[in-house]
Amino acid sequence: MSVPQQELNRDIKQLIIDSLGLEDISAQDIEDDQTLFGEGLGLDSVDALELGLAIQKRYGIKIDADAKDTRNHFTNVASLVAFVTARQAA
């Protein structure tokens, strides 16, 4: 059963906050197209690993850390939502 896009969007934002301990911000503070790493939200490679594990656990999907396109899926919330939706449909 797939989750509506908007709900999944909110859920992923909350997952980012919860799994990375970002208590200073709320889901509303994260823009869908805001870059998650570097200049954007400021996440780093350790955060990427933790977030990847949290997404795998929450949504029951496999993320191949070595795949060339994996980094692109973690660009922003919108790309993560698209990735999770595609994987759930597969």
C-alpha positions as CSV (number, residue, x, y, z in Angstrom):
1,M,0.0,0.0,0.0
2,S,1.5,3.3,-1.0
3,V,1.4,6.4,1.1
4,P,0.0,9.6,-0.4
5,Q,2.9,11.8,-1.7
6,Q,2.2,14.7,0.7
7,E,2.1,12.4,3.7
8,L,5.3,10.6,2.6
9,N,6.9,14.0,2.1
10,R,6.1,15.0,5.7
11,D,7.1,11.6,7.0
12,I,10.5,11.8,5.4
13,K,11.1,15.3,6.8
14,Q,10.2,14.1,10.2
15,L,12.5,11.0,9.7
16,I,15.4,13.3,8.8
17,I,14.8,15.4,12.0
18,D,14.3,12.3,14.3
19,S,17.1,10.1,12.9
20,L,19.7,12.9,12.9
21,G,18.6,14.6,16.2
22,L,17.9,17.9,14.6
23,E,15.8,19.3,17.4
24,D,16.3,22.9,16.4
25,I,14.1,22.6,13.3
26,S,10.6,21.3,12.4
27,A,9.4,19.6,9.2
28,Q,7.9,22.9,8.1
29,D,11.4,24.4,8.2
30,I,12.7,22.0,5.5
31,E,11.8,23.0,1.9
32,D,11.1,20.1,-0.5
33,D,13.8,21.3,-2.9
34,Q,16.3,22.4,-0.2
35,T,19.7,20.7,-0.6
36,L,20.2,18.4,2.3
37,F,24.0,18.4,2.3
38,G,26.6,21.2,2.4
39,E,25.1,24.7,1.9
40,G,21.5,23.5,2.4
41,L,20.6,21.7,5.6
42,G,24.2,21.1,6.3
43,L,24.2,17.3,6.6
44,D,27.4,15.3,6.1
45,S,28.4,11.8,5.0
46,V,27.7,10.3,8.5
47,D,24.2,11.8,8.4
48,A,23.8,10.3,5.0
49,L,24.5,6.8,6.3
50,E,22.2,7.3,9.3
51,L,19.4,8.6,7.1
52,G,19.9,5.8,4.6
53,L,19.6,3.2,7.4
54,A,16.5,5.0,8.8
55,I,14.8,5.0,5.4
56,Q,15.6,1.3,4.8
57,K,14.2,0.4,8.2
58,R,11.1,2.6,8.0
59,Y,10.1,1.8,4.4
60,G,11.5,-1.7,4.1
61,I,13.5,-0.9,1.0
62,K,17.1,-1.6,0.1
63,I,19.5,1.2,-0.7
64,D,22.7,0.3,-2.5
65,A,25.3,2.8,-1.1
66,D,27.6,2.0,-4.0
67,A,25.1,2.6,-6.8
68,K,26.1,5.7,-8.9
69,D,22.6,7.3,-8.6
70,T,22.2,6.8,-4.8
71,R,23.8,10.2,-4.1
72,N,21.2,11.9,-6.4
73,H,18.3,10.4,-4.4
74,F,19.6,12.1,-1.3
75,T,19.8,15.6,-3.0
76,N,16.6,16.9,-1.3
77,V,13.3,15.8,0.2
78,A,11.6,15.7,-3.2
79,S,14.2,13.3,-4.6
80,L,14.0,11.1,-1.5
81,V,10.2,11.0,-1.8
82,A,10.5,10.0,-5.5
83,F,13.0,7.4,-4.7
84,V,11.0,5.8,-1.9
85,T,7.8,5.9,-4.0
86,A,9.6,4.2,-6.9
87,R,11.2,1.5,-4.6
88,Q,7.8,0.8,-2.9
89,A,6.2,0.3,-6.3
90,A,8.9,-2.0,-7.6
